[in-house]
Amino acid sequence: METLIVYPDSKEQLDTIKAFMKALKISFEEAKTPYDSEFVDKILEGDKDIIAGRTKKIKPDDVWK
């Protein structure tokens, strides 16, 4: 057997996929992330900013100023 990981773009797609799998009697499990999706999006955006060079360096001595 193989494991499939699906990334639906909307709640509607997710509901459709679940209904399809239930209709075909395919077992599945849902894994919930403990993180808020907005938080994850901000972290991913920050990673993109770092890669693109859109960062500001701060000297350690200036952190508390």
ABEGO torsion letter per residue (X at the ends): XBBBBBBBABAAAAAAAAAAAAAAGBBBBBBBBABBAAAAAAAAAAAAAAAAGBBBBBBAAAAAX
